[in-house]
Amino acid sequence: MSDIALNGLVISESATPLPEGVTLPIYMDNHATTPMDPRVLEAMLPYFGKIFGNAASRNHQFGWEAEQAVDKAREQVAKLIGASAKEIIFTSGATESNNLAIKGIAEMYREKGNHIITQTTEHKAVLDTCKKLEKMGYRVTYLEVQADGLISMDDLKAAMTPDTILVSIMFANNEIGVIQPVEEIGKLCHERGVIFHTDGVQAVGKIPVDVQKMNIDVLSLTAHKIYGPKGVGALYVRRRNPRVQITEQINGGGHERGMRSGTLNVPGIVGLGAACEIAGAEMEAEAKRQTELRDYLKAKFENALDYVHVNGNMEHHLPGNLNMSFVYVEGESLLMGINDVAVSSGSACTSATLEPSYVLKALGLGDDVAHSSIRFGLGRFNNKAEVDYVSDKIIHVVKHLREMSPLYEMVKEGIDLSKIEWAAH
Ligand SMILES: *Cc1c(COP(=O)(O)O)cnc(C)c1O
């Protein structure tokens, strides 16, 4: 029973006690950001206080201590992705890492060619960067994805020209959790002498990522998607076979081997390092636990409701992701019915209007089905009691909303909606 103390009065919040393991509101939106792991916070705290030095101060104890902490974090990040510490550049997050990677490579290899290949379901940090480069005279191919969210290797091969300098394909998608054939893409790029960048934000720390084995040349990651702090990330840049060069996008003191100037965010970097170490140590068990929870959540919906379907290939899929369409229910109404649960709908508030998600549309979903979709992002701190609470509540709300839906009524009566000519008003 959760009670609210109000001016000394204790008021019962609800008549039915919450199940053990559930406190409201429930956070199940771990692709948007993750709560900080208390162990990460603990590692960071001294660097907000006593250990305040500038890691670039080379001539005294204060600087050395800060530098030592940064060096340790660099090792921790590198280890998680099979890189060496010298290949890690610290940034302010994955948006900056993606910008630095794509703009920095485009600028550095301009003489070699002006063609970049990416895909339509990338994060905006990649898509908007590519659009900017198009304005500057680069040519960009945006590969369409298949209905399951995966790119086709044949499409990628066909898109490559002698002018292609960069392929940027994300490791795992933040909406539908689909994992691209990264190793194969990297192999093809290496055969063709093309640099391969991947936005690894959703994959790093969740599933095995090995830049050597997977032929990745440049990889973006961020701390706040792996239970670390916001505003700090990293870019892996390969140093041999092949050696990748990047033109810096921020000029200043020449920090980070000249690739990213600016005084290092020491507490943030320490947090990123700690987050990487914990994620690596717990990855196997955690991936298994989240996969089981996710499959349980999916099965509950499929058993209780008709006209529900999963978006994205479920075989090549992130452990904690489930993107599900509850057809004939409007996603926003559904979210309003579960206002003590944080999940995301298939609608994006990109402007004043509610746009259907461009990722779901890229899979071929109609606007209405995209709007009826919910992204569940399970994370380290979610448990089975929460999954039960959320699924029971959603099932209840979906049934209720459908009772009021004339479309659902018609479908149940066997009327083919696609054959109806709607009167225009
Ligand atoms: C969150 C996210 C980003 C942006 O990372 P920030 O550190 O918030 O800038 C980029 N790509 C993907 C796939 C993401 O999920």
The ligand as a Gaussian input file, in Angstrom:
#p B3LYP/6-31G(d) Opt

LIG

0 1
 C       19.781000       8.432000     -27.851000
 C       20.360000       8.143000     -29.171000
 C       21.248000       9.032000     -29.796000
 C       21.592000      10.378000     -29.202000
 O       22.445000      10.267000     -28.113000
 P       22.656000      11.524000     -27.147000
 O       23.786000      11.103000     -26.257000
 O       21.373000      11.694000     -26.419000
 O       23.015000      12.689000     -27.980000
 C       21.776000       8.672000     -31.011000
 N       21.461000       7.503000     -31.584000
 C       20.610000       6.630000     -31.031000
 C       20.308000       5.351000     -31.727000
 C       20.029000       6.923000     -29.808000
 O       19.166000       6.057000     -29.272000

